[in-house]
């Protein structure tokens, strides 16, 4: 059983609304109290991106565990609940839709017990059996000649996540290298010289008529190939941060106000 005392402690602690299995649905928003008894009967759950959306959950069958409230409903059931303005008061029709969604029955109307003031709004409404929907100022919870127009604003943030991995790997390839190298070789050239006074002695030495052979060794150069391994460069991985523009599209709702004078509609 929820009471004003224990619900105020949960509100001030900033707890969460969980399923009975311990799954987090969202953070605790506001608590709505019964107009007649003043006991807490509904809690709003902040869900969606940055907690900008609030869903109503009945406190019937719920319990407090530490700083959290455990409700007997699934996360999808809460997020799919009918959208009701968090304006400090539940109208009978809004109450019917919420109870119908959660499979419960209702019978009274409720006002908001805020986290800041810790009290029930004094401008309450009668039970739905005796009174219909009344005109009211949605920002203050009372009847007034003005209404508040609200609209949803889109808040877009970023989060960092792993997009891929890069690594260095060496492998060996083979290619043909062509290089021209000059080489030398010896060739035989026949030289004839006439008999002169200077070489006559060498020419006339030995037998007059003989058979003889002279042998000359020829030389040539041939390419010799050797290979050596030398370092040519160092390679490492580094990271640069670049900025891209990403367009985000999302639907947002806004309220529009028409004026009906009975004759013309603007």
KERODO-99462 format. One record per residue (C-alpha): residue number from 1; residue in one letter; x, y, z. Coordinates in Angstrom, 1 decimal. Layout:
<rs>
+-----+---+--------+--------+--------+
:   k : r :     xx :     yy :     zz :
+-----+---+--------+--------+--------+
: NUM : A :      X :      Y :      Z :
...
+-----+---+--------+--------+--------+
</rs>
This chain:
<rs>
+-----+---+--------+--------+--------+
:   k : r :     xx :     yy :     zz :
+-----+---+--------+--------+--------+
:   1 : X :    0.0 :    0.0 :    0.0 :
:   2 : X :    1.4 :    3.3 :   -1.0 :
:   3 : X :    1.2 :    6.3 :    1.3 :
:   4 : X :    2.2 :   10.0 :    1.0 :
:   5 : X :    5.1 :    9.4 :    3.3 :
:   6 : X :    6.8 :    6.5 :    1.5 :
:   7 : X :    6.1 :    7.9 :   -2.0 :
:   8 : X :    7.8 :   11.2 :   -1.0 :
:   9 : X :   10.9 :    9.4 :   -0.1 :
:  10 : X :   11.1 :    7.6 :   -3.5 :
:  11 : X :   10.5 :   10.9 :   -5.4 :
:  12 : X :   13.3 :   12.7 :   -3.5 :
:  13 : X :   15.7 :    9.7 :   -4.2 :
:  14 : X :   15.2 :   10.0 :   -8.0 :
:  15 : X :   14.6 :    6.2 :   -8.5 :
:  16 : X :   13.3 :    4.3 :  -11.4 :
:  17 : X :   10.2 :    2.3 :  -12.4 :
:  18 : X :   11.0 :   -1.4 :  -13.0 :
:  19 : X :    9.1 :   -4.4 :  -14.1 :
:  20 : X :    8.6 :   -7.2 :  -11.6 :
:  21 : X :   11.5 :   -9.0 :  -13.4 :
:  22 : X :   13.8 :   -6.1 :  -12.6 :
:  23 : X :   13.9 :   -4.6 :  -16.1 :
:  24 : X :   14.1 :   -0.8 :  -16.1 :
:  25 : X :   11.2 :    0.9 :  -17.8 :
:  26 : X :   12.3 :    4.5 :  -17.1 :
:  27 : X :   12.9 :    7.1 :  -14.4 :
:  28 : X :   10.2 :    8.2 :  -12.0 :
:  29 : X :    8.5 :   11.4 :  -13.1 :
:  30 : X :    5.4 :   12.6 :  -11.1 :
:  31 : X :    3.0 :   10.9 :   -8.8 :
:  32 : X :   -0.8 :   11.6 :   -9.1 :
:  33 : X :   -3.0 :   11.3 :   -6.0 :
:  34 : X :   -6.7 :   10.5 :   -5.6 :
:  35 : X :   -8.8 :   13.7 :   -5.3 :
:  36 : X :  -10.9 :   12.1 :   -2.5 :
:  37 : X :   -8.5 :   10.1 :   -0.4 :
:  38 : X :   -5.2 :   11.9 :   -1.3 :
:  39 : X :   -3.5 :    8.5 :   -1.7 :
:  40 : X :   -1.0 :    8.0 :   -4.6 :
:  41 : X :   -2.7 :    6.2 :   -7.5 :
:  42 : X :   -0.6 :    6.9 :  -10.6 :
:  43 : X :    3.1 :    7.4 :  -11.4 :
:  44 : X :    4.5 :    8.8 :  -14.7 :
:  45 : X :    7.5 :    7.1 :  -16.2 :
:  46 : X :   10.1 :    9.1 :  -18.2 :
:  47 : X :   11.0 :    7.1 :  -21.4 :
:  48 : X :   12.2 :    7.8 :  -24.9 :
:  49 : X :   15.3 :    9.8 :  -26.0 :
:  50 : X :   16.6 :   11.8 :  -23.0 :
:  51 : X :   13.5 :   11.0 :  -21.1 :
:  52 : X :   11.3 :   13.5 :  -23.0 :
:  53 : X :    8.2 :   11.2 :  -23.0 :
:  54 : X :    6.2 :   10.3 :  -20.0 :
:  55 : X :    3.8 :    7.4 :  -19.6 :
:  56 : X :    1.2 :    6.9 :  -16.9 :
:  57 : X :    1.2 :    3.7 :  -14.9 :
:  58 : X :   -1.3 :    2.8 :  -12.1 :
:  59 : X :    0.1 :    2.1 :   -8.7 :
:  60 : X :   -2.4 :   -0.7 :   -8.1 :
:  61 : X :   -0.4 :   -3.9 :   -7.5 :
:  62 : X :    2.9 :   -2.0 :   -7.4 :
:  63 : X :    5.4 :   -2.0 :   -4.6 :
:  64 : X :    8.5 :    0.0 :   -3.5 :
:  65 : X :   11.8 :   -1.7 :   -3.4 :
:  66 : X :   14.6 :    0.6 :   -2.2 :
:  67 : X :   14.5 :    3.8 :   -4.3 :
:  68 : X :   12.5 :    2.1 :   -7.1 :
:  69 : X :    8.9 :    1.3 :   -7.9 :
:  70 : X :    8.1 :   -2.2 :   -9.2 :
:  71 : X :    4.9 :   -2.4 :  -11.4 :
:  72 : X :    3.2 :   -5.6 :  -12.6 :
:  73 : X :    3.4 :   -4.5 :  -16.3 :
:  74 : X :    5.8 :   -5.0 :  -19.1 :
:  75 : X :    8.0 :   -2.3 :  -20.6 :
:  76 : X :    6.1 :   -2.4 :  -23.9 :
:  77 : X :    2.7 :   -2.2 :  -22.2 :
:  78 : X :    3.9 :    1.0 :  -20.4 :
:  79 : X :    5.4 :    2.6 :  -23.5 :
:  80 : X :    2.2 :    1.9 :  -25.4 :
:  81 : X :   -0.1 :    3.5 :  -22.8 :
:  82 : X :   -2.5 :    6.2 :  -24.0 :
:  83 : X :   -0.8 :    9.6 :  -24.2 :
:  84 : X :   -2.1 :   11.9 :  -21.5 :
:  85 : X :   -0.9 :   15.5 :  -20.9 :
:  86 : X :    1.2 :   15.7 :  -17.7 :
:  87 : X :   -0.7 :   18.9 :  -16.6 :
:  88 : X :   -1.3 :   18.1 :  -12.9 :
:  89 : X :   -4.7 :   16.5 :  -13.2 :
:  90 : X :   -6.4 :   13.4 :  -14.9 :
:  91 : X :   -9.8 :   13.9 :  -16.4 :
:  92 : X :  -12.4 :   11.1 :  -16.1 :
:  93 : X :  -12.0 :   10.3 :  -19.8 :
:  94 : X :   -8.3 :   10.1 :  -19.5 :
:  95 : X :   -8.6 :    7.9 :  -16.5 :
:  96 : X :  -10.9 :    5.5 :  -18.4 :
:  97 : X :   -8.5 :    5.1 :  -21.2 :
:  98 : X :   -5.6 :    4.4 :  -18.9 :
:  99 : X :   -7.5 :    1.8 :  -16.8 :
: 100 : X :   -8.8 :    0.2 :  -20.0 :
: 101 : X :   -5.2 :   -0.1 :  -21.4 :
: 102 : X :   -4.0 :   -1.8 :  -18.2 :
: 103 : X :   -7.1 :   -3.9 :  -17.8 :
: 104 : X :   -8.2 :   -2.2 :  -14.5 :
: 105 : X :  -11.4 :   -0.4 :  -13.4 :
: 106 : X :  -11.5 :    3.2 :  -12.1 :
: 107 : X :  -13.9 :    5.5 :  -10.4 :
: 108 : X :  -12.2 :    8.8 :   -9.3 :
: 109 : X :  -10.2 :   11.6 :  -10.7 :
: 110 : X :   -6.6 :   12.4 :   -9.7 :
: 111 : X :   -4.3 :   15.3 :   -9.2 :
: 112 : X :   -0.6 :   15.6 :   -9.3 :
: 113 : X :    1.6 :   15.3 :   -6.3 :
: 114 : X :    4.8 :   17.0 :   -7.6 :
: 115 : X :    8.3 :   16.1 :   -6.6 :
: 116 : X :    9.1 :   19.8 :   -5.8 :
: 117 : X :    6.2 :   20.7 :   -3.4 :
: 118 : X :    5.3 :   17.3 :   -2.0 :
: 119 : X :    1.6 :   18.2 :   -1.7 :
: 120 : X :   -1.7 :   17.4 :   -3.5 :
: 121 : X :   -3.0 :   20.1 :   -5.7 :
: 122 : X :   -5.8 :   21.9 :   -3.9 :
: 123 : X :   -7.9 :   22.6 :   -7.0 :
: 124 : X :   -9.4 :   19.1 :   -7.3 :
: 125 : X :  -12.3 :   17.8 :   -9.4 :
: 126 : X :  -15.4 :   15.8 :   -8.5 :
: 127 : X :  -15.8 :   12.1 :   -9.3 :
: 128 : X :  -16.7 :   11.2 :  -12.9 :
: 129 : X :  -20.2 :    9.9 :  -11.9 :
: 130 : X :  -21.4 :   13.5 :  -11.0 :
: 131 : X :  -19.3 :   15.8 :  -13.2 :
: 132 : X :  -18.1 :   15.9 :  -16.8 :
: 133 : X :  -14.9 :   17.4 :  -18.2 :
: 134 : X :  -14.4 :   21.0 :  -17.2 :
: 135 : X :  -12.4 :   23.7 :  -18.9 :
: 136 : X :   -9.0 :   24.4 :  -17.3 :
: 137 : X :   -5.7 :   26.0 :  -17.6 :
: 138 : X :   -3.4 :   23.1 :  -18.5 :
: 139 : X :   -0.4 :   24.8 :  -17.0 :
: 140 : X :   -1.9 :   25.3 :  -13.5 :
: 141 : X :   -4.7 :   22.7 :  -13.2 :
: 142 : X :   -7.6 :   25.2 :  -12.7 :
: 143 : X :  -10.4 :   26.6 :  -14.8 :
: 144 : X :   -9.2 :   29.7 :  -16.7 :
: 145 : X :   -9.8 :   31.6 :  -19.9 :
: 146 : X :   -6.4 :   30.6 :  -21.4 :
: 147 : X :   -4.8 :   27.4 :  -22.4 :
: 148 : X :   -1.2 :   26.4 :  -22.9 :
: 149 : X :    0.0 :   25.2 :  -26.3 :
: 150 : X :    2.9 :   22.7 :  -26.2 :
: 151 : X :    5.0 :   21.1 :  -28.8 :
: 152 : X :    7.7 :   18.4 :  -28.8 :
: 153 : X :   11.3 :   19.5 :  -29.5 :
: 154 : X :   13.9 :   17.1 :  -31.0 :
: 155 : X :   17.1 :   16.6 :  -29.0 :
: 156 : X :   19.8 :   14.7 :  -30.9 :
: 157 : X :   23.0 :   13.5 :  -29.2 :
: 158 : X :   25.8 :   11.2 :  -30.2 :
: 159 : X :   27.4 :    8.1 :  -28.8 :
: 160 : X :   30.7 :    6.5 :  -29.7 :
: 161 : X :   30.7 :    2.9 :  -30.9 :
: 162 : X :   33.2 :    0.6 :  -32.6 :
: 163 : X :   32.9 :    0.8 :  -36.4 :
: 164 : X :   35.7 :   -1.5 :  -37.6 :
: 165 : X :   39.3 :   -2.6 :  -37.0 :
: 166 : X :   42.5 :   -2.1 :  -38.9 :
: 167 : X :   45.8 :   -4.0 :  -38.7 :
: 168 : X :   49.2 :   -4.1 :  -40.4 :
: 169 : X :   50.2 :   -7.3 :  -42.2 :
: 170 : X :   53.4 :   -8.1 :  -44.2 :
: 171 : X :   53.5 :  -10.5 :  -47.1 :
: 172 : X :   56.2 :  -11.3 :  -49.8 :
: 173 : X :   55.8 :  -10.8 :  -53.5 :
: 174 : X :   58.3 :  -11.5 :  -56.3 :
: 175 : X :   59.0 :   -9.2 :  -59.2 :
: 176 : X :   61.5 :   -9.2 :  -62.1 :
: 177 : X :   64.3 :   -6.5 :  -62.1 :
: 178 : X :   66.2 :   -5.8 :  -65.3 :
: 179 : X :   69.5 :   -4.1 :  -65.1 :
: 180 : X :   72.2 :   -3.6 :  -67.8 :
: 181 : X :   75.8 :   -4.2 :  -66.8 :
: 182 : X :   78.8 :   -3.5 :  -69.1 :
: 183 : X :   81.2 :   -6.5 :  -69.4 :
: 184 : X :   84.6 :   -6.8 :  -71.2 :
: 185 : X :   86.1 :   -9.6 :  -73.2 :
: 186 : X :   89.3 :  -10.2 :  -75.1 :
: 187 : X :   89.4 :  -10.8 :  -78.8 :
: 188 : X :   92.4 :  -12.0 :  -81.0 :
: 189 : X :   93.8 :   -9.5 :  -83.4 :
: 190 : X :   96.5 :  -10.4 :  -85.9 :
: 191 : X :   99.4 :   -7.9 :  -86.1 :
: 192 : X :  102.1 :   -8.0 :  -88.8 :
: 193 : X :  105.3 :   -6.0 :  -88.5 :
: 194 : X :  108.0 :   -5.8 :  -91.2 :
: 195 : X :  111.6 :   -7.0 :  -90.6 :
: 196 : X :  113.7 :   -4.1 :  -89.6 :
: 197 : X :  117.2 :   -3.7 :  -88.3 :
: 198 : X :  115.8 :   -3.6 :  -84.8 :
: 199 : X :  114.0 :   -6.9 :  -84.9 :
: 200 : X :  116.1 :   -8.7 :  -87.4 :
: 201 : X :  118.1 :  -10.6 :  -84.8 :
: 202 : X :  114.9 :  -11.9 :  -83.1 :
: 203 : X :  113.5 :  -12.9 :  -86.5 :
: 204 : X :  116.6 :  -14.8 :  -87.7 :
: 205 : X :  117.1 :  -16.7 :  -84.5 :
: 206 : X :  116.3 :  -20.3 :  -84.5 :
: 207 : X :  116.0 :  -22.8 :  -87.5 :
: 208 : X :  115.3 :  -21.5 :  -90.9 :
: 209 : X :  112.3 :  -23.6 :  -91.7 :
: 210 : X :  110.2 :  -25.1 :  -88.8 :
: 211 : X :  106.7 :  -25.8 :  -87.7 :
: 212 : X :  105.5 :  -24.0 :  -84.6 :
: 213 : X :  102.4 :  -23.0 :  -82.6 :
: 214 : X :  101.7 :  -20.0 :  -80.4 :
: 215 : X :   98.7 :  -20.0 :  -78.0 :
: 216 : X :   97.0 :  -17.0 :  -76.4 :
: 217 : X :   94.5 :  -17.1 :  -73.6 :
: 218 : X :   91.4 :  -15.0 :  -74.0 :
: 219 : X :   89.5 :  -13.5 :  -71.0 :
: 220 : X :   86.0 :  -12.1 :  -70.7 :
: 221 : X :   83.8 :  -10.7 :  -67.8 :
: 222 : X :   80.5 :  -12.2 :  -66.8 :
: 223 : X :   77.8 :  -10.7 :  -64.6 :
: 224 : X :   77.8 :  -11.9 :  -61.0 :
: 225 : X :   74.4 :  -11.4 :  -59.2 :
: 226 : X :   74.2 :  -11.0 :  -55.4 :
: 227 : X :   71.2 :  -10.0 :  -53.3 :
: 228 : X :   71.1 :   -8.3 :  -50.0 :
: 229 : X :   68.2 :   -7.3 :  -47.7 :
: 230 : X :   68.1 :   -3.6 :  -46.7 :
: 231 : X :   65.4 :   -1.7 :  -44.7 :
: 232 : X :   63.5 :    0.9 :  -46.9 :
: 233 : X :   60.8 :    2.4 :  -44.6 :
: 234 : X :   58.8 :    2.1 :  -41.4 :
: 235 : X :   55.0 :    1.8 :  -41.5 :
: 236 : X :   52.7 :    2.3 :  -38.5 :
: 237 : X :   48.9 :    2.8 :  -38.0 :
: 238 : X :   47.6 :    6.1 :  -36.8 :
: 239 : X :   44.1 :    7.5 :  -36.3 :
: 240 : X :   42.6 :   10.8 :  -37.5 :
: 241 : X :   39.3 :   12.2 :  -36.4 :
: 242 : X :   37.1 :   13.5 :  -39.2 :
: 243 : X :   33.7 :   15.2 :  -38.9 :
: 244 : X :   30.7 :   14.2 :  -41.1 :
: 245 : X :   27.2 :   15.8 :  -41.2 :
: 246 : X :   24.5 :   13.2 :  -40.6 :
: 247 : X :   20.8 :   14.2 :  -41.2 :
: 248 : X :   18.4 :   12.8 :  -38.6 :
: 249 : X :   14.7 :   12.7 :  -39.3 :
: 250 : X :   12.1 :   12.1 :  -36.6 :
: 251 : X :    8.4 :   13.0 :  -36.1 :
: 252 : X :    7.5 :   15.5 :  -33.4 :
: 253 : X :    4.1 :   16.5 :  -32.3 :
: 254 : X :    2.8 :   20.0 :  -31.5 :
: 255 : X :   -0.5 :   21.3 :  -30.4 :
: 256 : X :   -2.5 :   23.8 :  -32.4 :
: 257 : X :   -5.2 :   26.1 :  -31.1 :
: 258 : X :   -8.3 :   27.0 :  -33.2 :
: 259 : X :  -10.8 :   29.7 :  -32.3 :
: 260 : X :  -14.5 :   28.9 :  -32.9 :
: 261 : X :  -16.7 :   32.0 :  -32.6 :
: 262 : X :  -19.9 :   30.3 :  -33.7 :
: 263 : X :  -19.9 :   32.1 :  -37.1 :
: 264 : X :  -16.4 :   31.7 :  -38.5 :
: 265 : X :  -13.6 :   29.3 :  -37.6 :
: 266 : X :  -10.0 :   30.4 :  -37.7 :
+-----+---+--------+--------+--------+
</rs>
